[in-house]
Amino acid sequence: MKANFLILLDCSVGELIKIRLSEEEKIESESYEDFEEFICTLEDKYNFRLSDCSWMSCDVLSERSY
């Protein structure tokens, strides 16, 4: 999967987590058949629990705040 950003909505604490994947992380992600398995490897590094989160990946990050 080609993704530059990983966006997580942590429902347990009401937190939005935006991660810009490094080149190494992008290369590593391609070795996994399921992108979600790769995300599980990032839990400790970025301090989240995937079981509490909804996630999406994208190439270009666009934000709106109201």
Secondary structure, 3 states (H helix, E strand, C coil): CCCCEEEEEECCCCEEEEEECCHHHHHHHCCCCCHHHHHHCCHHHHCCCHHHEEEEEECCCCCCCC
